[in-house]
Amino acid sequence: MKLYSGNGDSGFSSLSTGMKISKADERFEVLGCIDELVSFIANCRAIVVCPKLNAKLETLQKALISIASSVTYPNKREYLPTEKDIKYLEEQIDKTTSSFEMPTEFVTAKCDLSSRLDVARTVCRRLERNIITLDRRYGVDGAIKKYVNRLSDLLYAYARRIDYDFENGGIAEISSEGKPDTKNQADLNYEAIYNEVLKRVGFGKQLTLEKARALSQKVREKATEMGLKAVIAIANAQGRPILVEVMDDAYLVSFDVAVKKAYTSSAVKMSTKQLAQEVKEGGSLKGLETEESLIFLGGGEPLKVGWEVIGAIGVSGGTAEEDSKLALYASQQFKFL
């Protein structure tokens, strides 16, 4: 079968009715934009090594293809997004944005995958504008407009989460930044995948006393800049203290608080600031607030190698916000040790 027919050479084509219409028609503009967005999401998936994220992006592609069918066959409602489809997007947005501190200012992508997701997001916004234009002339079901609007928000949330992981030692992509002359591309891909697996499982990595001392030194310097007299507690993956350092004139109570923050963050594998939100009414960990061994004040952060938590740090000496800022700084610096 030939790929080309020549039927559209005159600038006209047909949709479900078979009637010839101009390729400049708003419907073709929307269909072309959907095709473009699906392709950009495929471009993102090409470098994703996380199976869960890959599957989520594939789900979005399938939904967009169904929306394209709805534009082509406007009388067939089975192609329209359902409330369940829209609810899925909203749940993904909420789950993603609550898993870290979303930036409040305008940001630019920090790695290859987040930049590709941002491009997909901007195409999605253009698709939304084209749909509104189409709606003025032909009418578009509200479910399509709502779905596409939520989709751009989700792509933005995914991109910012990828940036967060990238800055904190997690790698959600494989990207070759130039290739040595001595290796071919197949060798590079194999090595990248092999190294990524080792990073994720934390192979051969442990939180040593030497690294704990180096990290504590960085935290002390930062605390001095902030005008804080802090206690710094660093624990291993089991929550047992490796090092506790008390700065001059730190509060006596800060010792126990810092140790408890390090234990808590190691035990739940998240920051104590995030945990404090999760135990509130409606949170995913509601009921855990009665556990006496845990603390729910900001200032505890997990320490990771790749995505593997190998320890935690607890800081106490200032306000909960100041302690959180200092602990987050520590977790970011840890990847350079």
Phi, psi and omega in degrees: 000134179285142179286331182251148179241334182087356183293335183260012183295337182274359180092012179236151176211183184227156175250217187293330184282342182087353180285136181287129177226159183294143176290351175274357180299146182303329181294320178290328178296317178293315180298320179294322180291322176297316178302318180296316181294317177301320180292321178292324176294323175297323177297324175292315183296335183297337181244004179280130177253355178272114183302323182294315179294321178300316180294322179294318178294324177296322177300320178294320178299315181297321179295320179294321178296323177294321178297321177299320177296325179294323178291322180288321180239076187297342181272354181260100186287346180294345179272349183287149173297143179263170175300327178295321178297316181291321178299323178300315179298316182296320178294320178295321178297310182297317181295319182290313184289336179275353183274354178198175180273107181293139176293145180258346180257172178294133181231158173245155185298149184248356179207175186298311184294316180295326178293323178292321177295324178294321176297316178300321179297316181294325175295321179296321177296320177295321176300318179298317179297320179295324178294320178296321176297317178297322182298324181295331184262316186247339185089131179232135180301139182301331181296324179293315180298318181293318182297313183294324177297315178293324183298318179297323177296319181293318179298323177294317180297316178300317182297317181290327177292321177298318177300317180299313179298319182297318181287339183252022173094353178274140180240118182252019185206165169240118182222122179274119180260071184085143182240135179298150181294338186276356183230147175268173185296323179299319178297318180297316180297316180297316182294320180297315179295316181299313181294325179296318178299314180299320180295319184293321181273356179068031184302128176072007182253134174212159181273101183272163177298323179300315179291323179298319178294317180297319179292318179299322178299316179297320181293319178301316180297318179292321179297321178297319176300323183276355181076027182254148171249097192248161167254132184243118179243130179237125184243160177275187185296337179270001178087004181276134182297134173261323183207138172228119183241131183249117176287152180304137177069016175290153179296143179299321183293338184294336181299303182295324181294316181296317179298320181290325177295317179297317179297314182299312182297323177291321184291321184258356177057039175206169178290150178292334176294316178293320179301321180301327177284323184290336182268358177287167180304124181091353179283163184289342182243026178302131182111336180285346183295347179274354180286113187289339182282348182256160177231148188237038176249142178300147179133001177245135180220139174289151176250126189238151164244110190066238178255002184269125177280117180247005178172193180200159176236142175236133181233134177217135180166339180235207174287167179301323180291319179294318178296320179297316180298319181291319179292321178295319176302317180298316182294328178287322179287335185300327183291345180266355182278000000 
